[in-house]
């Protein structure tokens, strides 16, 4: 027994999904930025460590 959704219901569901997708994209962008910073830091550390080897 599936529930019948009205057009308004479906529009609300889609709007919520879009908001959720935008939030995930923003979070992913932040994670990518953090990852890039970590990679740069790791490269600097590798260079410093290689001086002592």
ABEGO torsion letter per residue (X at the ends): XBBBBBAAAAAAAAAAAAAAAAAAAAAAAAAAAAAAAAAAAAAAAAAAAAAAX
